Amino acid sequence: MNEIKPDEIYTTEDARNFLKVSQRTIKRYLKAGIIHAYKVGGRYRIWGRELLRLVSPEVEEKAVGIYRRLKEKTKKKIEKW
């Protein structure tokens, strides 16, 4: 799979291969709502735009910002002890 098309529908297997993660990780992403999907016939179907959103630089920047804020907050809490 070379390119993810935003308007294509992919299986969890396709998503796993594209993201290079395990089946267990895909399940965690689905349960946590990190990847939004639809269940059809007992199986998840994922829009390509969801996969692209997940790997976009904006999402990474947002995650780094959240991590840094959490790190600073933790440092301040520890200093108070």
mmCIF file of the N, C-alpha and C atoms, coordinates in Angstrom:
data_MODEL
# 
_entry.id   MODEL 
# 
loop_
_atom_site.group_PDB 
_atom_site.id 
_atom_site.type_symbol 
_atom_site.label_atom_id 
_atom_site.label_alt_id 
_atom_site.label_comp_id 
_atom_site.label_asym_id 
_atom_site.label_entity_id 
_atom_site.label_seq_id 
_atom_site.pdbx_PDB_ins_code 
_atom_site.Cartn_x 
_atom_site.Cartn_y 
_atom_site.Cartn_z 
_atom_site.occupancy 
_atom_site.B_iso_or_equiv 
_atom_site.pdbx_formal_charge 
_atom_site.auth_seq_id 
_atom_site.auth_comp_id 
_atom_site.auth_asym_id 
_atom_site.auth_atom_id 
_atom_site.pdbx_PDB_model_num 
ATOM 1   N N  . MET A 1 1  ? 0.860   -1.177 0.000  1.00 0.00 ? 1  MET A N  1 
ATOM 2   C CA . MET A 1 1  ? 0.000   0.000  0.000  1.00 0.00 ? 1  MET A CA 1 
ATOM 3   C C  . MET A 1 1  ? 0.900   1.232  0.000  1.00 0.00 ? 1  MET A C  1 
ATOM 4   N N  . ASN A 1 2  ? 0.883   1.985  -1.066 1.00 0.00 ? 2  ASN A N  1 
ATOM 5   C CA . ASN A 1 2  ? 1.766   3.132  -1.211 1.00 0.00 ? 2  ASN A CA 1 
ATOM 6   C C  . ASN A 1 2  ? 1.132   4.440  -0.769 1.00 0.00 ? 2  ASN A C  1 
ATOM 7   N N  . GLU A 1 3  ? -0.131  4.584  -1.016 1.00 0.00 ? 3  GLU A N  1 
ATOM 8   C CA . GLU A 1 3  ? -0.774  5.862  -0.768 1.00 0.00 ? 3  GLU A CA 1 
ATOM 9   C C  . GLU A 1 3  ? -2.150  5.637  -0.142 1.00 0.00 ? 3  GLU A C  1 
ATOM 10  N N  . ILE A 1 4  ? -2.443  6.445  0.860  1.00 0.00 ? 4  ILE A N  1 
ATOM 11  C CA . ILE A 1 4  ? -3.767  6.398  1.481  1.00 0.00 ? 4  ILE A CA 1 
ATOM 12  C C  . ILE A 1 4  ? -4.623  7.456  0.805  1.00 0.00 ? 4  ILE A C  1 
ATOM 13  N N  . LYS A 1 5  ? -5.765  7.043  0.337  1.00 0.00 ? 5  LYS A N  1 
ATOM 14  C CA . LYS A 1 5  ? -6.697  7.966  -0.317 1.00 0.00 ? 5  LYS A CA 1 
ATOM 15  C C  . LYS A 1 5  ? -7.767  8.357  0.696  1.00 0.00 ? 5  LYS A C  1 
ATOM 16  N N  . PRO A 1 6  ? -8.024  9.637  0.866  1.00 0.00 ? 6  PRO A N  1 
ATOM 17  C CA . PRO A 1 6  ? -8.961  10.099 1.887  1.00 0.00 ? 6  PRO A CA 1 
ATOM 18  C C  . PRO A 1 6  ? -10.365 9.522  1.768  1.00 0.00 ? 6  PRO A C  1 
ATOM 19  N N  . ASP A 1 7  ? -10.821 9.260  0.551  1.00 0.00 ? 7  ASP A N  1 
ATOM 20  C CA . ASP A 1 7  ? -12.192 8.801  0.368  1.00 0.00 ? 7  ASP A CA 1 
ATOM 21  C C  . ASP A 1 7  ? -12.320 7.293  0.212  1.00 0.00 ? 7  ASP A C  1 
ATOM 22  N N  . GLU A 1 8  ? -11.241 6.564  0.470  1.00 0.00 ? 8  GLU A N  1 
ATOM 23  C CA . GLU A 1 8  ? -11.283 5.102  0.446  1.00 0.00 ? 8  GLU A CA 1 
ATOM 24  C C  . GLU A 1 8  ? -11.601 4.589  1.851  1.00 0.00 ? 8  GLU A C  1 
ATOM 25  N N  . ILE A 1 9  ? -12.150 3.397  1.896  1.00 0.00 ? 9  ILE A N  1 
ATOM 26  C CA . ILE A 1 9  ? -12.434 2.754  3.174  1.00 0.00 ? 9  ILE A CA 1 
ATOM 27  C C  . ILE A 1 9  ? -11.454 1.598  3.344  1.00 0.00 ? 9  ILE A C  1 
ATOM 28  N N  . TYR A 1 10 ? -10.841 1.536  4.523  1.00 0.00 ? 10 TYR A N  1 
ATOM 29  C CA . TYR A 1 10 ? -9.814  0.538  4.791  1.00 0.00 ? 10 TYR A CA 1 
ATOM 30  C C  . TYR A 1 10 ? -10.203 -0.353 5.963  1.00 0.00 ? 10 TYR A C  1 
ATOM 31  N N  . THR A 1 11 ? -9.647  -1.547 5.962  1.00 0.00 ? 11 THR A N  1 
ATOM 32  C CA . THR A 1 11 ? -9.856  -2.481 7.076  1.00 0.00 ? 11 THR A CA 1 
ATOM 33  C C  . THR A 1 11 ? -8.811  -2.201 8.144  1.00 0.00 ? 11 THR A C  1 
ATOM 34  N N  . THR A 1 12 ? -8.965  -2.852 9.294  1.00 0.00 ? 12 THR A N  1 
ATOM 35  C CA . THR A 1 12 ? -7.969  -2.701 10.353 1.00 0.00 ? 12 THR A CA 1 
ATOM 36  C C  . THR A 1 12 ? -6.633  -3.276 9.900  1.00 0.00 ? 12 THR A C  1 
ATOM 37  N N  . GLU A 1 13 ? -6.669  -4.305 9.087  1.00 0.00 ? 13 GLU A N  1 
ATOM 38  C CA . GLU A 1 13 ? -5.431  -4.893 8.557  1.00 0.00 ? 13 GLU A CA 1 
ATOM 39  C C  . GLU A 1 13 ? -4.698  -3.883 7.672  1.00 0.00 ? 13 GLU A C  1 
ATOM 40  N N  . ASP A 1 14 ? -5.429  -3.200 6.809  1.00 0.00 ? 14 ASP A N  1 
ATOM 41  C CA . ASP A 1 14 ? -4.821  -2.166 5.966  1.00 0.00 ? 14 ASP A CA 1 
ATOM 42  C C  . ASP A 1 14 ? -4.230  -1.048 6.826  1.00 0.00 ? 14 ASP A C  1 
ATOM 43  N N  . ALA A 1 15 ? -4.984  -0.608 7.816  1.00 0.00 ? 15 ALA A N  1 
ATOM 44  C CA . ALA A 1 15 ? -4.528  0.463  8.703  1.00 0.00 ? 15 ALA A CA 1 
ATOM 45  C C  . ALA A 1 15 ? -3.277  0.029  9.464  1.00 0.00 ? 15 ALA A C  1 
ATOM 46  N N  . ARG A 1 16 ? -3.286  -1.196 9.916  1.00 0.00 ? 16 ARG A N  1 
ATOM 47  C CA . ARG A 1 16 ? -2.140  -1.728 10.649 1.00 0.00 ? 16 ARG A CA 1 
ATOM 48  C C  . ARG A 1 16 ? -0.892  -1.727 9.775  1.00 0.00 ? 16 ARG A C  1 
ATOM 49  N N  . ASN A 1 17 ? -1.035  -2.155 8.537  1.00 0.00 ? 17 ASN A N  1 
ATOM 50  C CA . ASN A 1 17 ? 0.110   -2.173 7.624  1.00 0.00 ? 17 ASN A CA 1 
ATOM 51  C C  . ASN A 1 17 ? 0.600   -0.759 7.301  1.00 0.00 ? 17 ASN A C  1 
ATOM 52  N N  . PHE A 1 18 ? -0.324  0.155  7.130  1.00 0.00 ? 18 PHE A N  1 
ATOM 53  C CA . PHE A 1 18 ? 0.067   1.525  6.808  1.00 0.00 ? 18 PHE A CA 1 
ATOM 54  C C  . PHE A 1 18 ? 0.775   2.190  7.984  1.00 0.00 ? 18 PHE A C  1 
ATOM 55  N N  . LEU A 1 19 ? 0.209   2.023  9.193  1.00 0.00 ? 19 LEU A N  1 
ATOM 56  C CA . LEU A 1 19 ? 0.765   2.678  10.382 1.00 0.00 ? 19 LEU A CA 1 
ATOM 57  C C  . LEU A 1 19 ? 1.939   1.916  10.984 1.00 0.00 ? 19 LEU A C  1 
ATOM 58  N N  . LYS A 1 20 ? 2.146   0.687  10.543 1.00 0.00 ? 20 LYS A N  1 
ATOM 59  C CA . LYS A 1 20 ? 3.223   -0.177 11.049 1.00 0.00 ? 20 LYS A CA 1 
ATOM 60  C C  . LYS A 1 20 ? 3.101   -0.390 12.554 1.00 0.00 ? 20 LYS A C  1 
ATOM 61  N N  . VAL A 1 21 ? 1.900   -0.775 12.971 1.00 0.00 ? 21 VAL A N  1 
ATOM 62  C CA . VAL A 1 21 ? 1.639   -1.075 14.380 1.00 0.00 ? 21 VAL A CA 1 
ATOM 63  C C  . VAL A 1 21 ? 1.000   -2.461 14.476 1.00 0.00 ? 21 VAL A C  1 
ATOM 64  N N  . SER A 1 22 ? 0.934   -2.980 15.688 1.00 0.00 ? 22 SER A N  1 
ATOM 65  C CA . SER A 1 22 ? 0.367   -4.313 15.896 1.00 0.00 ? 22 SER A CA 1 
ATOM 66  C C  . SER A 1 22 ? -1.157  -4.271 15.892 1.00 0.00 ? 22 SER A C  1 
ATOM 67  N N  . GLN A 1 23 ? -1.751  -5.451 15.809 1.00 0.00 ? 23 GLN A N  1 
ATOM 68  C CA . GLN A 1 23 ? -3.215  -5.557 15.857 1.00 0.00 ? 23 GLN A CA 1 
ATOM 69  C C  . GLN A 1 23 ? -3.735  -5.031 17.195 1.00 0.00 ? 23 GLN A C  1 
ATOM 70  N N  . ARG A 1 24 ? -2.999  -5.323 18.242 1.00 0.00 ? 24 ARG A N  1 
ATOM 71  C CA . ARG A 1 24 ? -3.387  -4.867 19.577 1.00 0.00 ? 24 ARG A CA 1 
ATOM 72  C C  . ARG A 1 24 ? -3.401  -3.336 19.664 1.00 0.00 ? 24 ARG A C  1 
ATOM 73  N N  . THR A 1 25 ? -2.407  -2.706 19.047 1.00 0.00 ? 25 THR A N  1 
ATOM 74  C CA . THR A 1 25 ? -2.342  -1.237 19.056 1.00 0.00 ? 25 THR A CA 1 
ATOM 75  C C  . THR A 1 25 ? -3.517  -0.642 18.297 1.00 0.00 ? 25 THR A C  1 
ATOM 76  N N  . ILE A 1 26 ? -3.865  -1.222 17.165 1.00 0.00 ? 26 ILE A N  1 
ATOM 77  C CA . ILE A 1 26 ? -5.031  -0.739 16.402 1.00 0.00 ? 26 ILE A CA 1 
ATOM 78  C C  . ILE A 1 26 ? -6.281  -0.839 17.263 1.00 0.00 ? 26 ILE A C  1 
ATOM 79  N N  . LYS A 1 27 ? -6.445  -1.947 17.976 1.00 0.00 ? 27 LYS A N  1 
ATOM 80  C CA . LYS A 1 27 ? -7.616  -2.111 18.842 1.00 0.00 ? 27 LYS A CA 1 
ATOM 81  C C  . LYS A 1 27 ? -7.636  -1.047 19.932 1.00 0.00 ? 27 LYS A C  1 
ATOM 82  N N  . ARG A 1 28 ? -6.468  -0.755 20.510 1.00 0.00 ? 28 ARG A N  1 
ATOM 83  C CA . ARG A 1 28 ? -6.404  0.291  21.544 1.00 0.00 ? 28 ARG A CA 1 
ATOM 84  C C  . ARG A 1 28 ? -6.783  1.646  20.957 1.00 0.00 ? 28 ARG A C  1 
ATOM 85  N N  . TYR A 1 29 ? -6.293  1.956  19.755 1.00 0.00 ? 29 TYR A N  1 
ATOM 86  C CA . TYR A 1 29 ? -6.621  3.221  19.108 1.00 0.00 ? 29 TYR A CA 1 
ATOM 87  C C  . TYR A 1 29 ? -8.129  3.329  18.860 1.00 0.00 ? 29 TYR A C  1 
ATOM 88  N N  . LEU A 1 30 ? -8.730  2.234  18.431 1.00 0.00 ? 30 LEU A N  1 
ATOM 89  C CA . LEU A 1 30 ? -10.166 2.236  18.171 1.00 0.00 ? 30 LEU A CA 1 
ATOM 90  C C  . LEU A 1 30 ? -10.961 2.417  19.459 1.00 0.00 ? 30 LEU A C  1 
ATOM 91  N N  . LYS A 1 31 ? -10.599 1.695  20.510 1.00 0.00 ? 31 LYS A N  1 
ATOM 92  C CA . LYS A 1 31 ? -11.322 1.791  21.783 1.00 0.00 ? 31 LYS A CA 1 
ATOM 93  C C  . LYS A 1 31 ? -11.160 3.161  22.423 1.00 0.00 ? 31 LYS A C  1 
ATOM 94  N N  . ALA A 1 32 ? -9.968  3.747  22.285 1.00 0.00 ? 32 ALA A N  1 
ATOM 95  C CA . ALA A 1 32 ? -9.708  5.057  22.881 1.00 0.00 ? 32 ALA A CA 1 
ATOM 96  C C  . ALA A 1 32 ? -10.282 6.197  22.046 1.00 0.00 ? 32 ALA A C  1 
ATOM 97  N N  . GLY A 1 33 ? -10.728 5.897  20.842 1.00 0.00 ? 33 GLY A N  1 
ATOM 98  C CA . GLY A 1 33 ? -11.283 6.934  19.982 1.00 0.00 ? 33 GLY A CA 1 
ATOM 99  C C  . GLY A 1 33 ? -10.219 7.727  19.232 1.00 0.00 ? 33 GLY A C  1 
ATOM 100 N N  . ILE A 1 34 ? -8.986  7.242  19.247 1.00 0.00 ? 34 ILE A N  1 
ATOM 101 C CA . ILE A 1 34 ? -7.925  7.919  18.508 1.00 0.00 ? 34 ILE A CA 1 
ATOM 102 C C  . ILE A 1 34 ? -8.171  7.789  17.014 1.00 0.00 ? 34 ILE A C  1 
ATOM 103 N N  . ILE A 1 35 ? -8.641  6.619  16.614 1.00 0.00 ? 35 ILE A N  1 
ATOM 104 C CA . ILE A 1 35 ? -9.065  6.396  15.235 1.00 0.00 ? 35 ILE A CA 1 
ATOM 105 C C  . ILE A 1 35 ? -10.581 6.222  15.252 1.00 0.00 ? 35 ILE A C  1 
ATOM 106 N N  . HIS A 1 36 ? -11.270 7.018  14.491 1.00 0.00 ? 36 HIS A N  1 
ATOM 107 C CA . HIS A 1 36 ? -12.724 6.894  14.386 1.00 0.00 ? 36 HIS A CA 1 
ATOM 108 C C  . HIS A 1 36 ? -13.045 5.911  13.274 1.00 0.00 ? 36 HIS A C  1 
ATOM 109 N N  . ALA A 1 37 ? -13.894 4.932  13.571 1.00 0.00 ? 37 ALA A N  1 
ATOM 110 C CA . ALA A 1 37 ? -14.216 3.907  12.587 1.00 0.00 ? 37 ALA A CA 1 
ATOM 111 C C  . ALA A 1 37 ? -15.680 3.520  12.708 1.00 0.00 ? 37 ALA A C  1 
ATOM 112 N N  . TYR A 1 38 ? -16.132 2.790  11.724 1.00 0.00 ? 38 TYR A N  1 
ATOM 113 C CA . TYR A 1 38 ? -17.502 2.275  11.707 1.00 0.00 ? 38 TYR A CA 1 
ATOM 114 C C  . TYR A 1 38 ? -17.431 0.762  11.724 1.00 0.00 ? 38 TYR A C  1 
ATOM 115 N N  . LYS A 1 39 ? -18.357 0.166  12.435 1.00 0.00 ? 39 LYS A N  1 
ATOM 116 C CA . LYS A 1 39 ? -18.396 -1.284 12.493 1.00 0.00 ? 39 LYS A CA 1 
ATOM 117 C C  . LYS A 1 39 ? -19.449 -1.780 11.507 1.00 0.00 ? 39 LYS A C  1 
ATOM 118 N N  . VAL A 1 40 ? -19.005 -2.619 10.582 1.00 0.00 ? 40 VAL A N  1 
ATOM 119 C CA . VAL A 1 40 ? -19.888 -3.158 9.554  1.00 0.00 ? 40 VAL A CA 1 
ATOM 120 C C  . VAL A 1 40 ? -19.739 -4.671 9.582  1.00 0.00 ? 40 VAL A C  1 
ATOM 121 N N  . GLY A 1 41 ? -20.823 -5.356 9.885  1.00 0.00 ? 41 GLY A N  1 
ATOM 122 C CA . GLY A 1 41 ? -20.769 -6.811 9.921  1.00 0.00 ? 41 GLY A CA 1 
ATOM 123 C C  . GLY A 1 41 ? -19.795 -7.341 10.949 1.00 0.00 ? 41 GLY A C  1 
ATOM 124 N N  . GLY A 1 42 ? -19.642 -6.640 12.052 1.00 0.00 ? 42 GLY A N  1 
ATOM 125 C CA . GLY A 1 42 ? -18.746 -7.088 13.115 1.00 0.00 ? 42 GLY A CA 1 
ATOM 126 C C  . GLY A 1 42 ? -17.288 -6.719 12.899 1.00 0.00 ? 42 GLY A C  1 
ATOM 127 N N  . ARG A 1 43 ? -16.995 -6.007 11.821 1.00 0.00 ? 43 ARG A N  1 
ATOM 128 C CA . ARG A 1 43 ? -15.613 -5.614 11.536 1.00 0.00 ? 43 ARG A CA 1 
ATOM 129 C C  . ARG A 1 43 ? -15.543 -4.100 11.358 1.00 0.00 ? 43 ARG A C  1 
ATOM 130 N N  . TYR A 1 44 ? -14.410 -3.556 11.769 1.00 0.00 ? 44 TYR A N  1 
ATOM 131 C CA . TYR A 1 44 ? -14.224 -2.113 11.665 1.00 0.00 ? 44 TYR A CA 1 
ATOM 132 C C  . TYR A 1 44 ? -13.844 -1.705 10.246 1.00 0.00 ? 44 TYR A C  1 
ATOM 133 N N  . ARG A 1 45 ? -14.364 -0.558 9.833  1.00 0.00 ? 45 ARG A N  1 
ATOM 134 C CA . ARG A 1 45 ? -14.012 0.066  8.558  1.00 0.00 ? 45 ARG A CA 1 
ATOM 135 C C  . ARG A 1 45 ? -13.567 1.486  8.869  1.00 0.00 ? 45 ARG A C  1 
ATOM 136 N N  . ILE A 1 46 ? -12.440 1.870  8.295  1.00 0.00 ? 46 ILE A N  1 
ATOM 137 C CA . ILE A 1 46 ? -11.808 3.145  8.627  1.00 0.00 ? 46 ILE A CA 1 
ATOM 138 C C  . ILE A 1 46 ? -11.654 3.971  7.349  1.00 0.00 ? 46 ILE A C  1 
ATOM 139 N N  . TRP A 1 47 ? -12.101 5.217  7.405  1.00 0.00 ? 47 TRP A N  1 
ATOM 140 C CA . TRP A 1 47 ? -11.921 6.117  6.272  1.00 0.00 ? 47 TRP A CA 1 
ATOM 141 C C  . TRP A 1 47 ? -10.451 6.485  6.160  1.00 0.00 ? 47 TRP A C  1 
ATOM 142 N N  . GLY A 1 48 ? -9.989  6.657  4.942  1.00 0.00 ? 48 GLY A N  1 
ATOM 143 C CA . GLY A 1 48 ? -8.605  7.047  4.696  1.00 0.00 ? 48 GLY A CA 1 
ATOM 144 C C  . GLY A 1 48 ? -8.249  8.370  5.338  1.00 0.00 ? 48 GLY A C  1 
ATOM 145 N N  . ARG A 1 49 ? -9.214  9.284  5.377  1.00 0.00 ? 49 ARG A N  1 
ATOM 146 C CA . ARG A 1 49 ? -8.933  10.595 5.984  1.00 0.00 ? 49 ARG A CA 1 
ATOM 147 C C  . ARG A 1 49 ? -8.622  10.474 7.478  1.00 0.00 ? 49 ARG A C  1 
ATOM 148 N N  . GLU A 1 50 ? -9.170  9.451  8.138  1.00 0.00 ? 50 GLU A N  1 
ATOM 149 C CA . GLU A 1 50 ? -8.852  9.223  9.549  1.00 0.00 ? 50 GLU A CA 1 
ATOM 150 C C  . GLU A 1 50 ? -7.398  8.803  9.722  1.00 0.00 ? 50 GLU A C  1 
ATOM 151 N N  . LEU A 1 51 ? -6.936  7.956  8.831  1.00 0.00 ? 51 LEU A N  1 
ATOM 152 C CA . LEU A 1 51 ? -5.534  7.521  8.892  1.00 0.00 ? 51 LEU A CA 1 
ATOM 153 C C  . LEU A 1 51 ? -4.601  8.683  8.574  1.00 0.00 ? 51 LEU A C  1 
ATOM 154 N N  . LEU A 1 52 ? -4.972  9.487  7.604  1.00 0.00 ? 52 LEU A N  1 
ATOM 155 C CA . LEU A 1 52 ? -4.147  10.648 7.261  1.00 0.00 ? 52 LEU A CA 1 
ATOM 156 C C  . LEU A 1 52 ? -4.126  11.660 8.403  1.00 0.00 ? 52 LEU A C  1 
ATOM 157 N N  . ARG A 1 53 ? -5.259  11.822 9.059  1.00 0.00 ? 53 ARG A N  1 
ATOM 158 C CA . ARG A 1 53 ? -5.321  12.737 10.204 1.00 0.00 ? 53 ARG A CA 1 
ATOM 159 C C  . ARG A 1 53 ? -4.382  12.269 11.308 1.00 0.00 ? 53 ARG A C  1 
ATOM 160 N N  . LEU A 1 54 ? -4.322  10.983 11.501 1.00 0.00 ? 54 LEU A N  1 
ATOM 161 C CA . LEU A 1 54 ? -3.503  10.418 12.572 1.00 0.00 ? 54 LEU A CA 1 
ATOM 162 C C  . LEU A 1 54 ? -2.019  10.649 12.334 1.00 0.00 ? 54 LEU A C  1 
ATOM 163 N N  . VAL A 1 55 ? -1.581  10.603 11.097 1.00 0.00 ? 55 VAL A N  1 
ATOM 164 C CA . VAL A 1 55 ? -0.155  10.752 10.808 1.00 0.00 ? 55 VAL A CA 1 
ATOM 165 C C  . VAL A 1 55 ? 0.219   12.171 10.374 1.00 0.00 ? 55 VAL A C  1 
ATOM 166 N N  . SER A 1 56 ? -0.702  13.097 10.452 1.00 0.00 ? 56 SER A N  1 
ATOM 167 C CA . SER A 1 56 ? -0.417  14.464 10.021 1.00 0.00 ? 56 SER A CA 1 
ATOM 168 C C  . SER A 1 56 ? 0.498   15.171 11.023 1.00 0.00 ? 56 SER A C  1 
ATOM 169 N N  . PRO A 1 57 ? 1.294   16.099 10.558 1.00 0.00 ? 57 PRO A N  1 
ATOM 170 C CA . PRO A 1 57 ? 2.198   16.841 11.447 1.00 0.00 ? 57 PRO A CA 1 
ATOM 171 C C  . PRO A 1 57 ? 1.458   17.639 12.518 1.00 0.00 ? 57 PRO A C  1 
ATOM 172 N N  . GLU A 1 58 ? 0.242   18.105 12.210 1.00 0.00 ? 58 GLU A N  1 
ATOM 173 C CA . GLU A 1 58 ? -0.509  18.887 13.192 1.00 0.00 ? 58 GLU A CA 1 
ATOM 174 C C  . GLU A 1 58 ? -0.836  18.046 14.421 1.00 0.00 ? 58 GLU A C  1 
ATOM 175 N N  . VAL A 1 59 ? -1.184  16.794 14.199 1.00 0.00 ? 59 VAL A N  1 
ATOM 176 C CA . VAL A 1 59 ? -1.512  15.912 15.318 1.00 0.00 ? 59 VAL A CA 1 
ATOM 177 C C  . VAL A 1 59 ? -0.267  15.668 16.162 1.00 0.00 ? 59 VAL A C  1 
ATOM 178 N N  . GLU A 1 60 ? 0.870   15.486 15.512 1.00 0.00 ? 60 GLU A N  1 
ATOM 179 C CA . GLU A 1 60 ? 2.114   15.264 16.244 1.00 0.00 ? 60 GLU A CA 1 
ATOM 180 C C  . GLU A 1 60 ? 2.481   16.487 17.067 1.00 0.00 ? 60 GLU A C  1 
ATOM 181 N N  . GLU A 1 61 ? 2.344   17.671 16.470 1.00 0.00 ? 61 GLU A N  1 
ATOM 182 C CA . GLU A 1 61 ? 2.639   18.905 17.194 1.00 0.00 ? 61 GLU A CA 1 
ATOM 183 C C  . GLU A 1 61 ? 1.730   19.067 18.404 1.00 0.00 ? 61 GLU A C  1 
ATOM 184 N N  . LYS A 1 62 ? 0.471   18.733 18.235 1.00 0.00 ? 62 LYS A N  1 
ATOM 185 C CA . LYS A 1 62 ? -0.486  18.831 19.335 1.00 0.00 ? 62 LYS A CA 1 
ATOM 186 C C  . LYS A 1 62 ? -0.092  17.870 20.459 1.00 0.00 ? 62 LYS A C  1 
ATOM 187 N N  . ALA A 1 63 ? 0.297   16.655 20.096 1.00 0.00 ? 63 ALA A N  1 
ATOM 188 C CA . ALA A 1 63 ? 0.692   15.663 21.095 1.00 0.00 ? 63 ALA A CA 1 
ATOM 189 C C  . ALA A 1 63 ? 1.941   16.109 21.849 1.00 0.00 ? 63 ALA A C  1 
ATOM 190 N N  . VAL A 1 64 ? 2.898   16.682 21.141 1.00 0.00 ? 64 VAL A N  1 
ATOM 191 C CA . VAL A 1 64 ? 4.123   17.165 21.780 1.00 0.00 ? 64 VAL A CA 1 
ATOM 192 C C  . VAL A 1 64 ? 3.783   18.304 22.739 1.00 0.00 ? 64 VAL A C  1 
ATOM 193 N N  . GLY A 1 65 ? 2.892   19.192 22.328 1.00 0.00 ? 65 GLY A N  1 
ATOM 194 C CA . GLY A 1 65 ? 2.482   20.295 23.201 1.00 0.00 ? 65 GLY A CA 1 
ATOM 195 C C  . GLY A 1 65 ? 1.811   19.791 24.473 1.00 0.00 ? 65 GLY A C  1 
ATOM 196 N N  . ILE A 1 66 ? 0.947   18.823 24.339 1.00 0.00 ? 66 ILE A N  1 
ATOM 197 C CA . ILE A 1 66 ? 0.270   18.245 25.512 1.00 0.00 ? 66 ILE A CA 1 
ATOM 198 C C  . ILE A 1 66 ? 1.292   17.598 26.429 1.00 0.00 ? 66 ILE A C  1 
ATOM 199 N N  . TYR A 1 67 ? 2.237   16.855 25.855 1.00 0.00 ? 67 TYR A N  1 
ATOM 200 C CA . TYR A 1 67 ? 3.271   16.197 26.648 1.00 0.00 ? 67 TYR A CA 1 
ATOM 201 C C  . TYR A 1 67 ? 4.098   17.221 27.417 1.00 0.00 ? 67 TYR A C  1 
ATOM 202 N N  . ARG A 1 68 ? 4.495   18.301 26.763 1.00 0.00 ? 68 ARG A N  1 
ATOM 203 C CA . ARG A 1 68 ? 5.321   19.322 27.430 1.00 0.00 ? 68 ARG A CA 1 
ATOM 204 C C  . ARG A 1 68 ? 4.565   20.002 28.560 1.00 0.00 ? 68 ARG A C  1 
ATOM 205 N N  . ARG A 1 69 ? 3.290   20.307 28.336 1.00 0.00 ? 69 ARG A N  1 
ATOM 206 C CA . ARG A 1 69 ? 2.493   20.928 29.404 1.00 0.00 ? 69 ARG A CA 1 
ATOM 207 C C  . ARG A 1 69 ? 2.356   19.984 30.595 1.00 0.00 ? 69 ARG A C  1 
ATOM 208 N N  . LEU A 1 70 ? 2.117   18.716 30.307 1.00 0.00 ? 70 LEU A N  1 
ATOM 209 C CA . LEU A 1 70 ? 1.998   17.735 31.373 1.00 0.00 ? 70 LEU A CA 1 
ATOM 210 C C  . LEU A 1 70 ? 3.310   17.586 32.135 1.00 0.00 ? 70 LEU A C  1 
ATOM 211 N N  . LYS A 1 71 ? 4.413   17.613 31.425 1.00 0.00 ? 71 LYS A N  1 
ATOM 212 C CA . LYS A 1 71 ? 5.731   17.494 32.043 1.00 0.00 ? 71 LYS A CA 1 
ATOM 213 C C  . LYS A 1 71 ? 5.995   18.672 32.980 1.00 0.00 ? 71 LYS A C  1 
ATOM 214 N N  . GLU A 1 72 ? 5.684   19.882 32.525 1.00 0.00 ? 72 GLU A N  1 
ATOM 215 C CA . GLU A 1 72 ? 5.874   21.076 33.355 1.00 0.00 ? 72 GLU A CA 1 
ATOM 216 C C  . GLU A 1 72 ? 4.970   21.042 34.583 1.00 0.00 ? 72 GLU A C  1 
ATOM 217 N N  . LYS A 1 73 ? 3.740   20.639 34.393 1.00 0.00 ? 73 LYS A N  1 
ATOM 218 C CA . LYS A 1 73 ? 2.794   20.547 35.511 1.00 0.00 ? 73 LYS A CA 1 
ATOM 219 C C  . LYS A 1 73 ? 3.296   19.545 36.545 1.00 0.00 ? 73 LYS A C  1 
ATOM 220 N N  . THR A 1 74 ? 3.816   18.420 36.075 1.00 0.00 ? 74 THR A N  1 
ATOM 221 C CA . THR A 1 74 ? 4.352   17.406 36.980 1.00 0.00 ? 74 THR A CA 1 
ATOM 222 C C  . THR A 1 74 ? 5.561   17.926 37.741 1.00 0.00 ? 74 THR A C  1 
ATOM 223 N N  . LYS A 1 75 ? 6.447   18.643 37.057 1.00 0.00 ? 75 LYS A N  1 
ATOM 224 C CA . LYS A 1 75 ? 7.622   19.226 37.703 1.00 0.00 ? 75 LYS A CA 1 
ATOM 225 C C  . LYS A 1 75 ? 7.198   20.166 38.832 1.00 0.00 ? 75 LYS A C  1 
ATOM 226 N N  . LYS A 1 76 ? 6.198   21.006 38.548 1.00 0.00 ? 76 LYS A N  1 
ATOM 227 C CA . LYS A 1 76 ? 5.740   21.960 39.563 1.00 0.00 ? 76 LYS A CA 1 
ATOM 228 C C  . LYS A 1 76 ? 5.147   21.251 40.768 1.00 0.00 ? 76 LYS A C  1 
ATOM 229 N N  . LYS A 1 77 ? 4.400   20.177 40.520 1.00 0.00 ? 77 LYS A N  1 
ATOM 230 C CA . LYS A 1 77 ? 3.819   19.400 41.629 1.00 0.00 ? 77 LYS A CA 1 
ATOM 231 C C  . LYS A 1 77 ? 4.915   18.784 42.484 1.00 0.00 ? 77 LYS A C  1 
ATOM 232 N N  . ILE A 1 78 ? 5.933   18.240 41.839 1.00 0.00 ? 78 ILE A N  1 
ATOM 233 C CA . ILE A 1 78 ? 7.027   17.606 42.565 1.00 0.00 ? 78 ILE A CA 1 
ATOM 234 C C  . ILE A 1 78 ? 7.805   18.617 43.382 1.00 0.00 ? 78 ILE A C  1 
ATOM 235 N N  . GLU A 1 79 ? 8.010   19.816 42.833 1.00 0.00 ? 79 GLU A N  1 
ATOM 236 C CA . GLU A 1 79 ? 8.725   20.863 43.547 1.00 0.00 ? 79 GLU A CA 1 
ATOM 237 C C  . GLU A 1 79 ? 7.994   21.277 44.824 1.00 0.00 ? 79 GLU A C  1 
ATOM 238 N N  . LYS A 1 80 ? 6.676   21.221 44.819 1.00 0.00 ? 80 LYS A N  1 
ATOM 239 C CA . LYS A 1 80 ? 5.882   21.599 45.998 1.00 0.00 ? 80 LYS A CA 1 
ATOM 240 C C  . LYS A 1 80 ? 6.047   20.610 47.150 1.00 0.00 ? 80 LYS A C  1 
ATOM 241 N N  . TRP A 1 81 ? 6.383   19.366 46.801 1.00 0.00 ? 81 TRP A N  1 
ATOM 242 C CA . TRP A 1 81 ? 6.539   18.362 47.854 1.00 0.00 ? 81 TRP A CA 1 
ATOM 243 C C  . TRP A 1 81 ? 7.703   18.752 48.696 1.00 0.00 ? 81 TRP A C  1 
# 
